Amino acid sequence: MNLLSGRPFWPVRDGLPATFPPLLASTECDVAVIGAGVAGAMAAALLAEAGLDTLVLDRREAAHGSTAGNTGLVLYELDTMLHELAARLGRDRAERVYRRCHDAIPVLERLVRHFRIDCGFARRPSLFLAAHARHVPRLRREFVARTAAGLEAEWWSRSRLAGSSSLPHPAAILTPQAAELDAYRLAYGLLGAARRAGARIHDRTEVRRWQFRRAGVDLFTARGARVRARWMVVATGYESERFLPRRVGALHCTFAVVSEPLAADAFVGWPADRCLLWDTADPYLYLRITDDHRALIGGYDEPFDGPEARDRMLKRKATALRRRFRQFFPEIPFESAMAWAGTFGVTASGLPFIGRHPQVPHTWFALGFGGNGLTFSLIAAEMIRQALLGDVDPDLELFGFAR
């Protein structure tokens, strides 16, 4: 599947940070990771460092699927608000999900520092904005739910927003636990760390079919190589359907525009130390400032109806996003540099799918569906590593296929 339209910013800016050869000869390994985007790279780095013989395969260039279009907002919140998730799962389980995602952000920061990855990681607060006045009661319920769960949050009224920014919104929740990064560079940094730990990385290597054995799985590539593995980790994101007996999410597409670089002091009206911004609209908007001082705005998602339909919408959506940015920040000059669209998956609950499927033996799934795939990718990598080393993460059942 073609996952992207237009010109995603990160590969243009960063170029090709590393190259990996295709797999030409048959081999064996402990774990075969399918997918060299950020989810597969995260799993590979943790598994290889743990001493497991790890092989990574991707049919594209590494990190050139949905990772190349990732806008790099690292949020702990799901697309489903905490108080709404509690109505689905019960308060205890919903709070466990939110706390696990909340706690993943400092873990990700430590991981970036541990592997010395230059990916523009920076801690930022985030501001969750009520898109309309009628959304304020719902946002207030969310604020109460978060504070009751022990999650740090601060209520911003209309007057507080007006005094701190040019934003016209009626209310917001400020949370200090968020971050920003370049997911494309992060993926390459993790693949480099995995390779230094002994992993073998092969992109431009398509897995055409697979066959399960009593003690593992055999993978057969388009180039005629066979990989004999004890375990397979599927980290192919929104292209995972062929590994599953049934569809587990719906595909949507999102749109993004990034500006030309601006002076560091040009962000007049942007609140709270260049914080991340997103809102309660459905679909929601999201904004950030990149590490080279560009403004980025994305959103206006649509159900995915094929790459051609997504391509046709890009110009119109990019125009609408630029118009909305100017409404929020009339004093910030916004000259568009690049616009792109990406396909992503969503689930009814907003939760990812992590773990084993009862009908797919010798396989672990790391499917970070939803708006915070970076956080979900780390959680998946931690849980899979722990399981393959002989232990079970008590939170695994929150994200599994049996929920």
Secondary structure, 3 states (H helix, E strand, C coil): CCCEEECCHHHHHHCCCCCCCCCCCCEEEEEEEECCCHHHHHHHHHHHHCCCCEEEECCCCCCCCHHHHCCCEEECCCCCCHHHHHHHHCHHHHHHHHHHHHHHHHHHHHHHHHCCCCCCCEEEEEEEECCCHHHHHHHHHHHHHHHHCCCCCEEEEHHHHHHHCCCCCCEEEEEEEEEECCHHHHHHHHHHHHHHCCCEEECCCCEEEEEEECCEEEEEECCCCEEEEEEEEECCHHHCHHHCCCCCCEEEEEEEEEECCCCCCCCCCCCCCCCEEEECCCCCCEEEECCCCCEEEEEEEEECCCHHHHHHHHHHHHHHHHHHHHHHCCCCCCCEEEEEEEEEEECCCCCCEEECCCCCCCEEEEECCCCCHHHHHHHHHHHHHHHHCCCCCCCHHHHCCCC
